[in-house]
Amino acid sequence: MAKPRNFHGNFGLLQLVENGSDVKGEYQQGGTIEGVNKSGVYHCTWKNKGEQGLLKFEIINGVLTGSWKRGLEAGTMRGKWHGEEHQPETSWTIIHDIGTFYVFFGNLAANAATAAENGFVNEHIRKWEFEAKDERYSFLDFSADEKDAFFNDVYNALYVDETGQPSKSPFTQLDISHANLCEYYNEGIFIDRCVQTLFFTLFNLCKIDGLTHEQEHQLSWYIAQWKPACPKLESIEDLLQLLKIQGELGSILPDLPSDADSIGDNDPL
């Protein structure tokens, strides 16, 4: 599924999504369009404020031009649409891929992401920095607008579908971000120390409200994927098992051993 394309024009803000030849969009306050792309010409119907009609437009070099009419019967389209595509200022980086895992595991907490989880993620995302191919990637180097948009961008990539509803499976973006991190690892950018740091911080994130079954299952799966390349992740598996046993036995095992806590709290980055 393609990501939404945003256009600004005399129609306001249009968010357009294509799935093959099918196209849907939203504009203004509740206006919608739906139709098909035939050889670069979009043939659509529109609905807005209790009215409906026909719309036809093209997009060439990021410029949208078209015409519209009221009513669904064939006829001359005298109304005009004109707008330009708006490219987001923030490009997706390795920092966003790491943030994807933080946001996902935080939302798997018993009460979803609370202020405690959000505070943890905000603190730790700022510690990451990379230099590769004459480029530097760091949350602290983002512009003020990029910082403000960061978590919205990550959340939308994980959960928001093409209609703007938070009903998308997060695993689509997780698979993309996981593949990106694997590629960064193969390129020598996301090195063993970084792998260890990511999983130790994810473990500590999961500890905040008590490890849930979903957190344990997902974290164990990702560790299994990385352990052949980074054997030191075995220690996090041991910690996960201790937390799991602690949750199952309750008062019989009220606290983790102090050395286990110290391992989990001291990430290697």
Residue pairs with C-beta under 8 A, 6 or more apart in sequence:
1 17
1 19
1 161
1 162
1 172
2 17
2 18
2 19
2 162
3 17
4 15
4 16
4 17
4 162
5 15
5 16
5 17
5 18
5 85
6 13
6 14
6 15
6 16
6 85
6 86
6 88
7 13
7 14
7 16
7 64
7 83
7 84
7 85
7 86
8 14
8 83
8 84
8 86
9 64
9 81
9 82
9 83
9 84
10 80
10 81
10 82
10 83
11 27
11 28
11 31
11 81
11 83
12 27
12 28
13 27
13 28
14 25
14 26
14 27
14 33
14 64
14 83
15 25
15 26
15 27
15 164
16 23
16 24
16 25
16 33
17 23
17 24
17 25
17 162
17 163
18 37
19 162
21 36
21 37
21 38
22 35
22 36
22 37
23 33
23 34
23 35
23 36
23 37
23 42
23 44
24 32
24 33
24 34
24 162
24 163
25 32
25 33
25 34
25 44
26 32
26 33
26 163
26 164
27 33
27 48
28 48
30 48
30 49
31 46
31 47
31 48
31 49
32 46
32 47
32 48
33 44
33 45
33 46
33 47
33 55
34 44
34 45
35 42
35 43
35 44
35 45
35 55
36 42
36 43
36 44
40 58
40 59
41 56
41 57
41 58
42 55
42 56
42 57
42 58
42 59
42 66
43 55
43 56
44 54
44 55
44 56
44 57
45 52
45 53
45 54
45 55
45 72
46 52
46 53
46 54
46 55
46 68
51 70
52 70
52 71
52 72
53 68
53 69
53 70
53 71
53 72
54 68
54 69
54 71
54 72
54 74
54 75
54 77
55 66
55 67
55 68
55 77
55 81
56 66
56 67
56 68
56 77
57 64
57 65
57 66
57 67
57 81
58 64
58 65
58 66
59 85
62 84
62 85
62 87
63 82
63 83
63 84
63 85
64 81
64 82
64 83
64 84
64 85
65 80
65 81
65 82
66 80
66 81
66 82
67 77
67 78
67 79
67 80
67 81
68 77
68 79
68 80
68 81
69 75
69 76
69 77
69 78
69 79
88 149
88 153
89 143
89 145
89 146
89 149
90 142
90 145
90 146
90 149
90 150
90 153
92 153
92 157
93 137
94 128
94 130
94 137
94 180
94 181
94 184
94 189
94 190
95 125
95 128
95 130
95 137
95 138
95 139
95 142
95 150
96 150
96 153
96 154
96 157
96 177
97 177
97 180
97 181
97 184
98 125
98 128
98 181
98 198
99 121
99 125
99 150
99 151
99 154
100 154
100 157
100 158
100 173
100 174
100 177
101 174
101 177
101 198
101 202
101 222
102 121
102 124
102 125
102 201
102 202
102 205
103 113
103 121
103 151
103 154
103 155
103 158
104 158
104 170
104 174
104 218
105 202
105 205
105 206
105 215
105 218
105 219
106 112
106 113
106 117
106 118
106 120
106 121
106 205
107 113
107 170
108 206
108 212
108 214
108 215
108 218
109 117
109 206
109 208
109 209
109 212
109 215
110 209
110 210
110 212
111 209
113 121
114 208
114 209
116 208
116 209
117 205
117 208
117 209
120 204
120 205
120 208
121 205
124 201
124 205
125 139
125 150
126 139
126 140
127 269
128 137
128 138
128 139
128 269
129 136
129 137
129 138
129 139
129 140
129 141
130 136
130 137
130 138
130 184
130 189
130 190
131 137
132 184
132 187
132 189
139 147
139 150
142 150
157 173
158 168
158 170
158 173
158 174
159 166
159 167
159 168
159 170
160 166
160 168
161 167
161 168
178 222
178 225
181 190
181 198
184 190
185 191
185 195
185 229
192 229
192 230
192 232
193 268
193 269
194 269
195 226
195 229
195 230
195 233
196 230
196 232
196 233
196 267
196 268
196 269
197 267
197 268
197 269
199 219
199 222
199 223
199 226
199 233
199 236
200 236
200 263
200 264
200 266
200 267
200 268
201 267
202 219
203 219
203 236
203 239
203 240
203 264
204 264
204 265
204 267
206 212
206 215
206 216
206 219
206 243
207 243
207 264
210 247
211 240
211 243
211 244
211 247
216 240
216 243
216 244
219 236
219 240
220 237
220 240
223 233
223 236
223 237
223 240
226 233
227 233
227 234
227 237
235 263
236 264
238 260
239 256
239 260
239 263
239 264
242 256
242 257
242 260
243 256
245 253
246 253
246 254
246 255
246 256
